[in-house]
């Protein structure tokens, strides 16, 4: 994975923003990869 690829940077940004958004409403222990993926419309393969 090329860290300089704009697609990679955008995906990371969206996933982090989604994670932080979920944290505003849920406790940390309730946040799952699946919940981040559903809300961000990205698949879980981005977490590999």
Rosetta constraint file for C-alpha pairs under 8 A:
AtomPair CA 1 CA 8 HARMONIC 7.81 0.50
AtomPair CA 2 CA 8 HARMONIC 7.23 0.50
AtomPair CA 3 CA 8 HARMONIC 6.30 0.50
AtomPair CA 3 CA 9 HARMONIC 6.83 0.50
AtomPair CA 4 CA 8 HARMONIC 7.33 0.50
AtomPair CA 4 CA 9 HARMONIC 7.08 0.50
AtomPair CA 5 CA 9 HARMONIC 6.43 0.50
AtomPair CA 6 CA 10 HARMONIC 6.04 0.50
AtomPair CA 7 CA 11 HARMONIC 6.10 0.50
AtomPair CA 8 CA 12 HARMONIC 6.16 0.50
AtomPair CA 9 CA 13 HARMONIC 6.14 0.50
AtomPair CA 10 CA 14 HARMONIC 6.18 0.50
AtomPair CA 11 CA 15 HARMONIC 6.16 0.50
AtomPair CA 12 CA 16 HARMONIC 6.12 0.50
AtomPair CA 13 CA 17 HARMONIC 6.07 0.50
AtomPair CA 14 CA 18 HARMONIC 5.99 0.50
AtomPair CA 14 CA 40 HARMONIC 6.78 0.50
AtomPair CA 15 CA 19 HARMONIC 6.09 0.50
AtomPair CA 15 CA 36 HARMONIC 6.86 0.50
AtomPair CA 15 CA 37 HARMONIC 7.79 0.50
AtomPair CA 15 CA 40 HARMONIC 6.55 0.50
AtomPair CA 16 CA 20 HARMONIC 6.23 0.50
AtomPair CA 17 CA 21 HARMONIC 6.11 0.50
AtomPair CA 18 CA 22 HARMONIC 6.18 0.50
AtomPair CA 18 CA 36 HARMONIC 6.18 0.50
AtomPair CA 18 CA 39 HARMONIC 6.88 0.50
AtomPair CA 18 CA 40 HARMONIC 6.10 0.50
AtomPair CA 19 CA 23 HARMONIC 6.26 0.50
AtomPair CA 19 CA 31 HARMONIC 7.73 0.50
AtomPair CA 19 CA 36 HARMONIC 6.02 0.50
AtomPair CA 20 CA 24 HARMONIC 6.57 0.50
AtomPair CA 21 CA 25 HARMONIC 7.30 0.50
AtomPair CA 22 CA 26 HARMONIC 5.93 0.50
AtomPair CA 22 CA 31 HARMONIC 7.13 0.50
AtomPair CA 22 CA 36 HARMONIC 7.63 0.50
AtomPair CA 23 CA 27 HARMONIC 6.16 0.50
AtomPair CA 23 CA 28 HARMONIC 6.33 0.50
AtomPair CA 23 CA 31 HARMONIC 7.32 0.50
AtomPair CA 26 CA 30 HARMONIC 6.17 0.50
AtomPair CA 26 CA 31 HARMONIC 6.89 0.50
AtomPair CA 27 CA 31 HARMONIC 6.92 0.50
AtomPair CA 31 CA 35 HARMONIC 6.48 0.50
AtomPair CA 31 CA 36 HARMONIC 7.42 0.50
AtomPair CA 32 CA 36 HARMONIC 6.39 0.50
AtomPair CA 33 CA 37 HARMONIC 6.10 0.50
AtomPair CA 33 CA 44 HARMONIC 6.85 0.50
AtomPair CA 33 CA 47 HARMONIC 7.93 0.50
AtomPair CA 34 CA 38 HARMONIC 6.11 0.50
AtomPair CA 34 CA 44 HARMONIC 7.00 0.50
AtomPair CA 35 CA 39 HARMONIC 6.19 0.50
AtomPair CA 36 CA 40 HARMONIC 5.95 0.50
AtomPair CA 37 CA 41 HARMONIC 5.59 0.50
AtomPair CA 37 CA 42 HARMONIC 4.95 0.50
AtomPair CA 37 CA 43 HARMONIC 5.60 0.50
AtomPair CA 37 CA 44 HARMONIC 6.16 0.50
AtomPair CA 38 CA 42 HARMONIC 6.88 0.50
AtomPair CA 38 CA 43 HARMONIC 7.85 0.50
AtomPair CA 42 CA 46 HARMONIC 7.48 0.50
AtomPair CA 44 CA 48 HARMONIC 7.67 0.50
